[in-house]
């Protein structure tokens, strides 16, 4: 009876270990897929951000030009 009990415990332990190894492999595969997707998104996003750079610089120049005009306008009202 004791041998059958230890055999059952051994079989259950082996099954649990096998399940753990199997799930570990699945988790690693999913992590690799997620990493690949993030890398693809990062590459696409980097290009988009680089494309927006000149647009932001142009907006900065427009704000600087308006700032000068607003300063002139405020100075006229302050003097008058």
Phi and psi in radians as a Rosetta constraint file:
Dihedral C 1 N 2 CA 2 C 2 CIRCULARHARMONIC -1.185 0.35
Dihedral N 2 CA 2 C 2 N 3 CIRCULARHARMONIC -0.615 0.35
Dihedral C 2 N 3 CA 3 C 3 CIRCULARHARMONIC -1.145 0.35
Dihedral N 3 CA 3 C 3 N 4 CIRCULARHARMONIC -0.690 0.35
Dihedral C 3 N 4 CA 4 C 4 CIRCULARHARMONIC -1.143 0.35
Dihedral N 4 CA 4 C 4 N 5 CIRCULARHARMONIC -0.645 0.35
Dihedral C 4 N 5 CA 5 C 5 CIRCULARHARMONIC -1.138 0.35
Dihedral N 5 CA 5 C 5 N 6 CIRCULARHARMONIC -0.812 0.35
Dihedral C 5 N 6 CA 6 C 6 CIRCULARHARMONIC -1.171 0.35
Dihedral N 6 CA 6 C 6 N 7 CIRCULARHARMONIC -0.573 0.35
Dihedral C 6 N 7 CA 7 C 7 CIRCULARHARMONIC -1.133 0.35
Dihedral N 7 CA 7 C 7 N 8 CIRCULARHARMONIC -0.766 0.35
Dihedral C 7 N 8 CA 8 C 8 CIRCULARHARMONIC -1.110 0.35
Dihedral N 8 CA 8 C 8 N 9 CIRCULARHARMONIC -0.719 0.35
Dihedral C 8 N 9 CA 9 C 9 CIRCULARHARMONIC -1.107 0.35
Dihedral N 9 CA 9 C 9 N 10 CIRCULARHARMONIC -0.735 0.35
Dihedral C 9 N 10 CA 10 C 10 CIRCULARHARMONIC -1.098 0.35
Dihedral N 10 CA 10 C 10 N 11 CIRCULARHARMONIC -0.758 0.35
Dihedral C 10 N 11 CA 11 C 11 CIRCULARHARMONIC -1.121 0.35
Dihedral N 11 CA 11 C 11 N 12 CIRCULARHARMONIC -0.757 0.35
Dihedral C 11 N 12 CA 12 C 12 CIRCULARHARMONIC -1.124 0.35
Dihedral N 12 CA 12 C 12 N 13 CIRCULARHARMONIC -0.707 0.35
Dihedral C 12 N 13 CA 13 C 13 CIRCULARHARMONIC -1.119 0.35
Dihedral N 13 CA 13 C 13 N 14 CIRCULARHARMONIC -0.733 0.35
Dihedral C 13 N 14 CA 14 C 14 CIRCULARHARMONIC -1.128 0.35
Dihedral N 14 CA 14 C 14 N 15 CIRCULARHARMONIC -0.706 0.35
Dihedral C 14 N 15 CA 15 C 15 CIRCULARHARMONIC -1.137 0.35
Dihedral N 15 CA 15 C 15 N 16 CIRCULARHARMONIC -0.720 0.35
Dihedral C 15 N 16 CA 16 C 16 CIRCULARHARMONIC -1.149 0.35
Dihedral N 16 CA 16 C 16 N 17 CIRCULARHARMONIC -0.724 0.35
Dihedral C 16 N 17 CA 17 C 17 CIRCULARHARMONIC -1.131 0.35
Dihedral N 17 CA 17 C 17 N 18 CIRCULARHARMONIC -0.746 0.35
Dihedral C 17 N 18 CA 18 C 18 CIRCULARHARMONIC -1.065 0.35
Dihedral N 18 CA 18 C 18 N 19 CIRCULARHARMONIC -0.728 0.35
Dihedral C 18 N 19 CA 19 C 19 CIRCULARHARMONIC -1.108 0.35
Dihedral N 19 CA 19 C 19 N 20 CIRCULARHARMONIC -0.713 0.35
Dihedral C 19 N 20 CA 20 C 20 CIRCULARHARMONIC -1.104 0.35
Dihedral N 20 CA 20 C 20 N 21 CIRCULARHARMONIC -0.765 0.35
Dihedral C 20 N 21 CA 21 C 21 CIRCULARHARMONIC -1.131 0.35
Dihedral N 21 CA 21 C 21 N 22 CIRCULARHARMONIC -0.755 0.35
Dihedral C 21 N 22 CA 22 C 22 CIRCULARHARMONIC -1.064 0.35
Dihedral N 22 CA 22 C 22 N 23 CIRCULARHARMONIC -0.839 0.35
Dihedral C 22 N 23 CA 23 C 23 CIRCULARHARMONIC -1.149 0.35
Dihedral N 23 CA 23 C 23 N 24 CIRCULARHARMONIC -0.614 0.35
Dihedral C 23 N 24 CA 24 C 24 CIRCULARHARMONIC -1.074 0.35
Dihedral N 24 CA 24 C 24 N 25 CIRCULARHARMONIC -0.730 0.35
Dihedral C 24 N 25 CA 25 C 25 CIRCULARHARMONIC -1.117 0.35
Dihedral N 25 CA 25 C 25 N 26 CIRCULARHARMONIC -0.706 0.35
Dihedral C 25 N 26 CA 26 C 26 CIRCULARHARMONIC -1.125 0.35
Dihedral N 26 CA 26 C 26 N 27 CIRCULARHARMONIC -0.742 0.35
Dihedral C 26 N 27 CA 27 C 27 CIRCULARHARMONIC -1.114 0.35
Dihedral N 27 CA 27 C 27 N 28 CIRCULARHARMONIC -0.730 0.35
Dihedral C 27 N 28 CA 28 C 28 CIRCULARHARMONIC -1.098 0.35
Dihedral N 28 CA 28 C 28 N 29 CIRCULARHARMONIC -0.707 0.35
Dihedral C 28 N 29 CA 29 C 29 CIRCULARHARMONIC -1.137 0.35
Dihedral N 29 CA 29 C 29 N 30 CIRCULARHARMONIC -0.734 0.35
Dihedral C 29 N 30 CA 30 C 30 CIRCULARHARMONIC -1.131 0.35
Dihedral N 30 CA 30 C 30 N 31 CIRCULARHARMONIC -0.681 0.35
Dihedral C 30 N 31 CA 31 C 31 CIRCULARHARMONIC -1.104 0.35
Dihedral N 31 CA 31 C 31 N 32 CIRCULARHARMONIC -0.688 0.35
Dihedral C 31 N 32 CA 32 C 32 CIRCULARHARMONIC -1.136 0.35
Dihedral N 32 CA 32 C 32 N 33 CIRCULARHARMONIC -0.707 0.35
Dihedral C 32 N 33 CA 33 C 33 CIRCULARHARMONIC -1.123 0.35
Dihedral N 33 CA 33 C 33 N 34 CIRCULARHARMONIC -0.741 0.35
Dihedral C 33 N 34 CA 34 C 34 CIRCULARHARMONIC -1.136 0.35
Dihedral N 34 CA 34 C 34 N 35 CIRCULARHARMONIC -0.723 0.35
Dihedral C 34 N 35 CA 35 C 35 CIRCULARHARMONIC -1.054 0.35
Dihedral N 35 CA 35 C 35 N 36 CIRCULARHARMONIC -0.741 0.35
Dihedral C 35 N 36 CA 36 C 36 CIRCULARHARMONIC -1.108 0.35
Dihedral N 36 CA 36 C 36 N 37 CIRCULARHARMONIC -0.709 0.35
Dihedral C 36 N 37 CA 37 C 37 CIRCULARHARMONIC -1.168 0.35
Dihedral N 37 CA 37 C 37 N 38 CIRCULARHARMONIC -0.726 0.35
Dihedral C 37 N 38 CA 38 C 38 CIRCULARHARMONIC -1.105 0.35
Dihedral N 38 CA 38 C 38 N 39 CIRCULARHARMONIC -0.715 0.35
Dihedral C 38 N 39 CA 39 C 39 CIRCULARHARMONIC -1.107 0.35
Dihedral N 39 CA 39 C 39 N 40 CIRCULARHARMONIC -0.701 0.35
Dihedral C 39 N 40 CA 40 C 40 CIRCULARHARMONIC -1.133 0.35
Dihedral N 40 CA 40 C 40 N 41 CIRCULARHARMONIC -0.740 0.35
Dihedral C 40 N 41 CA 41 C 41 CIRCULARHARMONIC -1.143 0.35
Dihedral N 41 CA 41 C 41 N 42 CIRCULARHARMONIC -0.667 0.35
Dihedral C 41 N 42 CA 42 C 42 CIRCULARHARMONIC -1.123 0.35
Dihedral N 42 CA 42 C 42 N 43 CIRCULARHARMONIC -0.736 0.35
Dihedral C 42 N 43 CA 43 C 43 CIRCULARHARMONIC -1.129 0.35
Dihedral N 43 CA 43 C 43 N 44 CIRCULARHARMONIC -0.751 0.35
Dihedral C 43 N 44 CA 44 C 44 CIRCULARHARMONIC -1.168 0.35
Dihedral N 44 CA 44 C 44 N 45 CIRCULARHARMONIC -0.682 0.35
Dihedral C 44 N 45 CA 45 C 45 CIRCULARHARMONIC -1.213 0.35
Dihedral N 45 CA 45 C 45 N 46 CIRCULARHARMONIC -0.645 0.35
Dihedral C 45 N 46 CA 46 C 46 CIRCULARHARMONIC -1.051 0.35
Dihedral N 46 CA 46 C 46 N 47 CIRCULARHARMONIC -0.727 0.35
Dihedral C 46 N 47 CA 47 C 47 CIRCULARHARMONIC -1.127 0.35
Dihedral N 47 CA 47 C 47 N 48 CIRCULARHARMONIC -0.692 0.35
Dihedral C 47 N 48 CA 48 C 48 CIRCULARHARMONIC -1.147 0.35
Dihedral N 48 CA 48 C 48 N 49 CIRCULARHARMONIC -0.740 0.35
Dihedral C 48 N 49 CA 49 C 49 CIRCULARHARMONIC -1.128 0.35
Dihedral N 49 CA 49 C 49 N 50 CIRCULARHARMONIC -0.719 0.35
Dihedral C 49 N 50 CA 50 C 50 CIRCULARHARMONIC -1.114 0.35
Dihedral N 50 CA 50 C 50 N 51 CIRCULARHARMONIC -0.602 0.35
Dihedral C 50 N 51 CA 51 C 51 CIRCULARHARMONIC -1.245 0.35
Dihedral N 51 CA 51 C 51 N 52 CIRCULARHARMONIC -0.467 0.35
Dihedral C 51 N 52 CA 52 C 52 CIRCULARHARMONIC -1.422 0.35
Dihedral N 52 CA 52 C 52 N 53 CIRCULARHARMONIC -0.353 0.35
Dihedral C 52 N 53 CA 53 C 53 CIRCULARHARMONIC -0.914 0.35
Dihedral N 53 CA 53 C 53 N 54 CIRCULARHARMONIC -0.923 0.35
Dihedral C 53 N 54 CA 54 C 54 CIRCULARHARMONIC -1.086 0.35
Dihedral N 54 CA 54 C 54 N 55 CIRCULARHARMONIC -0.598 0.35
Dihedral C 54 N 55 CA 55 C 55 CIRCULARHARMONIC -1.115 0.35
Dihedral N 55 CA 55 C 55 N 56 CIRCULARHARMONIC -0.734 0.35
Dihedral C 55 N 56 CA 56 C 56 CIRCULARHARMONIC -1.148 0.35
Dihedral N 56 CA 56 C 56 N 57 CIRCULARHARMONIC -0.697 0.35
Dihedral C 56 N 57 CA 57 C 57 CIRCULARHARMONIC -1.085 0.35
Dihedral N 57 CA 57 C 57 N 58 CIRCULARHARMONIC -0.705 0.35
Dihedral C 57 N 58 CA 58 C 58 CIRCULARHARMONIC -1.137 0.35
Dihedral N 58 CA 58 C 58 N 59 CIRCULARHARMONIC -0.698 0.35
Dihedral C 58 N 59 CA 59 C 59 CIRCULARHARMONIC -1.129 0.35
Dihedral N 59 CA 59 C 59 N 60 CIRCULARHARMONIC -0.654 0.35
Dihedral C 59 N 60 CA 60 C 60 CIRCULARHARMONIC -1.081 0.35
Dihedral N 60 CA 60 C 60 N 61 CIRCULARHARMONIC -0.721 0.35
Dihedral C 60 N 61 CA 61 C 61 CIRCULARHARMONIC -1.124 0.35
Dihedral N 61 CA 61 C 61 N 62 CIRCULARHARMONIC -0.694 0.35
Dihedral C 61 N 62 CA 62 C 62 CIRCULARHARMONIC -1.136 0.35
Dihedral N 62 CA 62 C 62 N 63 CIRCULARHARMONIC -0.709 0.35
Dihedral C 62 N 63 CA 63 C 63 CIRCULARHARMONIC -1.122 0.35
Dihedral N 63 CA 63 C 63 N 64 CIRCULARHARMONIC -0.722 0.35
Dihedral C 63 N 64 CA 64 C 64 CIRCULARHARMONIC -1.081 0.35
Dihedral N 64 CA 64 C 64 N 65 CIRCULARHARMONIC -0.725 0.35
Dihedral C 64 N 65 CA 65 C 65 CIRCULARHARMONIC -1.134 0.35
Dihedral N 65 CA 65 C 65 N 66 CIRCULARHARMONIC -0.747 0.35
Dihedral C 65 N 66 CA 66 C 66 CIRCULARHARMONIC -1.164 0.35
Dihedral N 66 CA 66 C 66 N 67 CIRCULARHARMONIC -0.596 0.35
Dihedral C 66 N 67 CA 67 C 67 CIRCULARHARMONIC -1.067 0.35
Dihedral N 67 CA 67 C 67 N 68 CIRCULARHARMONIC -0.755 0.35
Dihedral C 67 N 68 CA 68 C 68 CIRCULARHARMONIC -1.098 0.35
Dihedral N 68 CA 68 C 68 N 69 CIRCULARHARMONIC -0.730 0.35
Dihedral C 68 N 69 CA 69 C 69 CIRCULARHARMONIC -1.152 0.35
Dihedral N 69 CA 69 C 69 N 70 CIRCULARHARMONIC -0.705 0.35
Dihedral C 69 N 70 CA 70 C 70 CIRCULARHARMONIC -1.162 0.35
Dihedral N 70 CA 70 C 70 N 71 CIRCULARHARMONIC -0.719 0.35
Dihedral C 70 N 71 CA 71 C 71 CIRCULARHARMONIC -1.050 0.35
Dihedral N 71 CA 71 C 71 N 72 CIRCULARHARMONIC -0.750 0.35
Dihedral C 71 N 72 CA 72 C 72 CIRCULARHARMONIC -1.092 0.35
Dihedral N 72 CA 72 C 72 N 73 CIRCULARHARMONIC -0.755 0.35
Dihedral C 72 N 73 CA 73 C 73 CIRCULARHARMONIC -1.112 0.35
Dihedral N 73 CA 73 C 73 N 74 CIRCULARHARMONIC -0.779 0.35
Dihedral C 73 N 74 CA 74 C 74 CIRCULARHARMONIC -1.134 0.35
Dihedral N 74 CA 74 C 74 N 75 CIRCULARHARMONIC -0.705 0.35
Dihedral C 74 N 75 CA 75 C 75 CIRCULARHARMONIC -1.089 0.35
Dihedral N 75 CA 75 C 75 N 76 CIRCULARHARMONIC -0.657 0.35
Dihedral C 75 N 76 CA 76 C 76 CIRCULARHARMONIC -1.120 0.35
Dihedral N 76 CA 76 C 76 N 77 CIRCULARHARMONIC -0.719 0.35
Dihedral C 76 N 77 CA 77 C 77 CIRCULARHARMONIC -1.254 0.35
Dihedral N 77 CA 77 C 77 N 78 CIRCULARHARMONIC -0.583 0.35
Dihedral C 77 N 78 CA 78 C 78 CIRCULARHARMONIC -1.225 0.35
Dihedral N 78 CA 78 C 78 N 79 CIRCULARHARMONIC -0.616 0.35
Dihedral C 78 N 79 CA 79 C 79 CIRCULARHARMONIC -1.350 0.35
Dihedral N 79 CA 79 C 79 N 80 CIRCULARHARMONIC -0.517 0.35
